Amino acid sequence: MSDLSRRRLIKAGLVAAAGVSGVGLAGRIAQRYGLIPPDHGGIYGLGETLTYASQRLLTRHSLAREFSASQISKRPFANIVAPPSDAFLRLQAGGFADWRLSVNGMVARPSTFSLAQLKSYPTRSQITELQCEEGWSYIAEWIGVPLSHVLEAVGVQPQARYVVYFSIDRDWWDSIDMADALHPQTLLAYGMNGNELPVGNGGPLRIRLPRQLGYKSVKYIAGLTVTDSLKGFGRGLGSAAPESGYAWYAGI
Amino acid sequence: MATLGHVQVPTGDQVPSSAFVVPATTVTSRHSAFVRVTHWVITLCFFALLVTGLEIVISHPRFYWGEAGNVFTTPLFKLPIPASRETVPTGYGYVLPDQNGWSRYLHFQAAWLAVFTGLVFTISSLFTGHLRKNLLPRKGDLSWRSFSTAIAGHLRFQRRSETEAWSYSVLQRLTYLFVIFVLFPLVIWTGLAMSPAFVSAVPAAVTVFGGQQSARTIHFFVSLALVLFLIVHVVMVCVAGFKSRMLAMITGRAGTHTERT
């Protein structure tokens, strides 16, 4: 082996070692600052982690665009969801008077809220766009209580890292990190365009995350669980979405 | 001087520009290593982005202008293809299978790799002089006369002389510059403009296009332009000699003296 190729080999080895330890160090730092998504495993894990980490760093406090009343879509499109269960139909027949939102997990005071209670809390109204991952979108006024207010009411423990939310159909669930959970535009929405939130659009209660695509805004919210780990939920990927092949983080 | 038919094939001492510094014993490199590696990585990424982009488009093959658009909105145009969602009226009696989950994962993974590769290419091009020597038009290239000569030669499918074939013509230079520094940045930008999180931090990224749906439509047309470039690029490679051009971009070797380049 010539001196030149030996030198090149040593150099390449050093660069590779530096690269591997660099990636390892970056991984540990990213983990510490909550920049690793729960679906970081598998062949798409690196791209997904880069997307989540970079967007989380860039958008921790940024506000989703809000629009003027004249830009509200004349007919908001409601995507098809599974036919409502008997339990849902019974609650609907009763005008959702018996609809309950239960909040548990890492909270000081596990609680259950009626819609009337949620409506008695400070209201936030915002005109934002709902963007579907398929490509379509609509603009609507969403009226609800900021999720942060409900979390404040139940007293979130400091080690909490995620809020898991469940539809009345428990198979439909998702989760967000605390940056999104405490974000001022994250709503538990019960109204739309000045009226009650239509069932097609998620009424009586839908979580609204205007900085993520529509599928994160789960309809018919009936339960919240505050947690420091997503391991115990489903297959531990953070939501039902990755279990059917979709990314947990949907900021893009 | 080796000859093949009427074409004169250059040997070491007649190769222009940077080839002069290469020792006569080694075969001259037509494309440097970083150009070859970035070229094929970008090719791989482009195919991944194209296939997954098509998969995502078929879930809603309608395009709009402005901020918002859905099936209740008049589209700018519709693609005459079936959709992978039953909510989209396409006129077809069937629905294609949903491939959006992995398509979206792979689309962004390939986009990240393409962006990093593009950065490596741009920085290396600046530092090695590739940009200045091989991509920026040469002195006098931009005169009307040399421009019209190049276009006329292309239209007549005139094969360029061997010496000329060792560097890019003014049309190639301008096309590559346009693809690398206009179309690629624009397709990345319009892609980011569709991200509700990204535009929450940088609203101007989408408002300059007049809205999120406009950005999506432009993203589609820029992708079409890139496909058009790819087709012309591959046709020109075939015209110039598929085997030798491919060898040049894979091994870096050119002028093997057995084939017209």
HADDOCK unambig.tbl for C-alpha pairs under 7 A between the chains (distance, minus, plus):
assign (segid A and resid 44 and name CA) (segid B and resid 105 and name CA) 6.03 0.50 0.50
assign (segid A and resid 44 and name CA) (segid B and resid 106 and name CA) 6.48 0.50 0.50
assign (segid A and resid 44 and name CA) (segid B and resid 109 and name CA) 6.35 0.50 0.50
assign (segid A and resid 47 and name CA) (segid B and resid 108 and name CA) 6.29 0.50 0.50
assign (segid A and resid 47 and name CA) (segid B and resid 109 and name CA) 4.14 0.50 0.50
assign (segid A and resid 47 and name CA) (segid B and resid 112 and name CA) 6.44 0.50 0.50
assign (segid A and resid 48 and name CA) (segid B and resid 105 and name CA) 6.96 0.50 0.50
assign (segid A and resid 48 and name CA) (segid B and resid 109 and name CA) 6.87 0.50 0.50
assign (segid A and resid 55 and name CA) (segid B and resid 197 and name CA) 6.85 0.50 0.50
assign (segid A and resid 55 and name CA) (segid B and resid 198 and name CA) 6.63 0.50 0.50
assign (segid A and resid 58 and name CA) (segid B and resid 201 and name CA) 6.63 0.50 0.50
assign (segid A and resid 59 and name CA) (segid B and resid 197 and name CA) 6.52 0.50 0.50
assign (segid A and resid 59 and name CA) (segid B and resid 198 and name CA) 6.97 0.50 0.50
assign (segid A and resid 59 and name CA) (segid B and resid 200 and name CA) 6.94 0.50 0.50
assign (segid A and resid 59 and name CA) (segid B and resid 201 and name CA) 5.57 0.50 0.50
assign (segid A and resid 62 and name CA) (segid B and resid 200 and name CA) 5.54 0.50 0.50
assign (segid A and resid 62 and name CA) (segid B and resid 201 and name CA) 5.16 0.50 0.50
assign (segid A and resid 63 and name CA) (segid B and resid 200 and name CA) 5.26 0.50 0.50
assign (segid A and resid 64 and name CA) (segid B and resid 196 and name CA) 6.96 0.50 0.50
assign (segid A and resid 64 and name CA) (segid B and resid 200 and name CA) 4.42 0.50 0.50
assign (segid A and resid 65 and name CA) (segid B and resid 200 and name CA) 5.89 0.50 0.50
assign (segid A and resid 75 and name CA) (segid B and resid 72 and name CA) 6.62 0.50 0.50
assign (segid A and resid 77 and name CA) (segid B and resid 70 and name CA) 6.79 0.50 0.50
assign (segid A and resid 134 and name CA) (segid B and resid 56 and name CA) 6.51 0.50 0.50
assign (segid A and resid 134 and name CA) (segid B and resid 59 and name CA) 5.42 0.50 0.50
assign (segid A and resid 134 and name CA) (segid B and resid 60 and name CA) 5.77 0.50 0.50
assign (segid A and resid 135 and name CA) (segid B and resid 60 and name CA) 6.03 0.50 0.50
assign (segid A and resid 136 and name CA) (segid B and resid 69 and name CA) 5.54 0.50 0.50
assign (segid A and resid 136 and name CA) (segid B and resid 70 and name CA) 4.78 0.50 0.50
assign (segid A and resid 137 and name CA) (segid B and resid 68 and name CA) 5.16 0.50 0.50
assign (segid A and resid 137 and name CA) (segid B and resid 69 and name CA) 5.28 0.50 0.50
assign (segid A and resid 137 and name CA) (segid B and resid 70 and name CA) 5.69 0.50 0.50
assign (segid A and resid 138 and name CA) (segid B and resid 68 and name CA) 5.14 0.50 0.50
assign (segid A and resid 138 and name CA) (segid B and resid 69 and name CA) 6.18 0.50 0.50
assign (segid A and resid 138 and name CA) (segid B and resid 70 and name CA) 6.81 0.50 0.50
assign (segid A and resid 139 and name CA) (segid B and resid 68 and name CA) 6.56 0.50 0.50
assign (segid A and resid 211 and name CA) (segid B and resid 196 and name CA) 4.93 0.50 0.50
assign (segid A and resid 211 and name CA) (segid B and resid 197 and name CA) 4.63 0.50 0.50
assign (segid A and resid 211 and name CA) (segid B and resid 200 and name CA) 6.92 0.50 0.50
assign (segid A and resid 212 and name CA) (segid B and resid 196 and name CA) 5.95 0.50 0.50
assign (segid A and resid 212 and name CA) (segid B and resid 197 and name CA) 6.24 0.50 0.50
assign (segid A and resid 245 and name CA) (segid B and resid 101 and name CA) 4.70 0.50 0.50
assign (segid A and resid 245 and name CA) (segid B and resid 102 and name CA) 6.03 0.50 0.50
assign (segid A and resid 246 and name CA) (segid B and resid 101 and name CA) 4.28 0.50 0.50
assign (segid A and resid 246 and name CA) (segid B and resid 102 and name CA) 6.84 0.50 0.50
assign (segid A and resid 247 and name CA) (segid B and resid 105 and name CA) 6.76 0.50 0.50
assign (segid A and resid 251 and name CA) (segid B and resid 195 and name CA) 5.99 0.50 0.50
assign (segid A and resid 251 and name CA) (segid B and resid 196 and name CA) 5.91 0.50 0.50
assign (segid A and resid 251 and name CA) (segid B and resid 197 and name CA) 4.81 0.50 0.50
assign (segid A and resid 252 and name CA) (segid B and resid 194 and name CA) 6.85 0.50 0.50
assign (segid A and resid 252 and name CA) (segid B and resid 195 and name CA) 4.05 0.50 0.50
assign (segid A and resid 252 and name CA) (segid B and resid 196 and name CA) 6.24 0.50 0.50
assign (segid A and resid 252 and name CA) (segid B and resid 197 and name CA) 6.57 0.50 0.50
